[in-house]
């Protein structure tokens, strides 16, 4: 028996020795192969992936985000002669002019509930009833002053809304990208028609107007509009020129575009003192404007026939954002007031008003209209040709404000209501003819146009309306002896026929406006799939190159961990095919992160180690869920997420004085803790030049951030640093130091050969790079920055320790990388962002700067948006390799692990992005394509390219220097 035991032990010893010999030989072969391959042999797949993704996204985007074909045609006065309608017989253009002058006051981001009384809503809010001048005018003069709920088409960025308001068309989603550098509008538009027909236009306020219409204004007073922290410059400029201009007679149309409400919303939120102050200021200004116009509205006076329009270009959410398609963002207000005797009443069939008493017991009414109808309605009132590409219809209630200008023929003995209907029916005839002309020209000129079935259906509806006009209505109007009741009945039937046609065109345009190039989209998807195959092949190849030996339990966990990682990735990817899950993306990612935490906890219990860390990770995941809930609460009843510091945390429970001070002090304390941790890290013997000095520079920037916050705070009186220095120059110093640190790290290693072993060198370089980026990311994130940074460090440390649970001897497995990716996604939402343009914190781009420079502000906004979710996680990934408890396997072996890890991480991001691309392809005709799916697509492809780019930069930085362990070299030599 003893002999058998000794024989068994001998066999196990020989088997173990053979395995160890095989492992050593395999590792040695990998090292030799690595030296043959060189640095670029490890990183070329990463760069190839970046190029494939760029090509795929460019091709797909070219097919998906095509702008509609903008026709080069313009309307002219003579065009109407080819229509079946009556032309104006007084020497003017298409329609008989109803007003001579127009005062257009645009209040940017004017919410509907800013204008109508609070009694129209279930709950009264502090920002309501702050513009009483408008509702008082609508109450006391209900026939000559009207309030409209104007519905905008998403996306609700200012550029798109101004373009839609002036052209009468539906700007496509791709125009969002031009919001920071508006190109001149070349398509026919309302402003162009004014100038072409001899009208003089004066503009003041938002300089976007002068960018859109650079040569159209008789006089202009533009002011820079992109510094969202500046609430007063644009508004004060409008005030300085608006009232004096009302007394002048050298203009026909006056445009004043105020921005204070929009900027107050972006910085402070709707429920804030600055917002209320702005609304009260506007109320005072509008009172004076109405007073001046009324005083000069008598017979023969300059404003005898002037129309005042006060309107918003879009709405805003409670935390001041806009760009999407929510009700708060698309619903704005339009107030119109005529200073003449109005129509006694609009026929009931065309009156959409809803009335209710305000707090004073006065009856206030409002109607509804589409912003799409603004350009054609105002054009009809002014008597100028309609913009060639307009697809709106003349709004009857707004058109009725000019009814007094139309004198009916006495021989016809028509009432003023009947005379208005005649003019309105003829205006709709011209309107329908113009829209039909545009649809035909668009389909003939565009590469795709509308389908034959759609064109046939529209043509049929129009032919019915035109036949009724030509064979019935027109003859009745020409016959002066006809019965009034017969005429009115025919007019109503004719108006309904035109409404049917115009509504059909609008619905068709909204559903099929964008020309999707399916071939380009298909090629893009094909290249994207090829890139995924290439990434999978790269991961498998690198895995095979250094596949180690494991125990049966280790092998079981590795296989199960990989299956779980694929399962979690599959759930996350397939969730992007649903609009509901896209809206709840942060919660889905947090749920999957918590699921991975539960799996890790089970593994910890079974192995009897890292139990406390596993429980801590679940607690951290719960904290992330709370932060995500707070950051995504766009429908909150109060502005708990004001953005003075681009932070949601600063105003939670702001009613408690203790919390107010805690919200100021806690971020400072956490930042000091981070600085202390970095200082302790420099005490390590391996933190020499240049890493030690980089980290000391980061500690200095942390102290400067604290000084910046103290200077910018109202709770720390007697600050030694002037506010101008604290708010402007300190952030610039921090940016300069961070840029110097990155330059130092990038080029410093070229002049100093590291004497550290590869893994120790990797730890030092990773810590230094993260510290160099952290100061800028924290500064831009505001006072939530240190807390999110602390959470990211704690979560990262947990995941690094979990790597050891997986077992094996060749670095992190896919499950840990999947956890790292999910945690990075949660940090994106924890920091108050979401995948929509109203989730961007524009105020962060102006920290340290007052003036707008496109490239600089774009870089700062990118760092703020993706700092915690892309930049820091990508540069921190090497910790997953360095943390592995094993002997130093050599530089080339570690580089292979890094290559595999980065490829896997990029593959995870690429798979989720591919599903987003598939989603927008499938849902391209969905009602929410431009409000939800397209913004998600833009964010995800930008996230993918940014991730690939930083992976490539990290590969250049990390795949360099570091010496092999001497013992390792001797093993290889043997």
Beta strands, then each sheet from edge to edge (+ up, - down):
strand 1: 101-107
strand 2: 145-151
strand 3: 201-206
strand 4: 219-223
strand 5: 253-258
strand 6: 306-311
strand 7: 331-338
strand 8: 354-357
strand 9: 363-370
sheet 1: 4+ 3+ 5+ 1+ 6+ 7- 2+ 9+ 8-
end
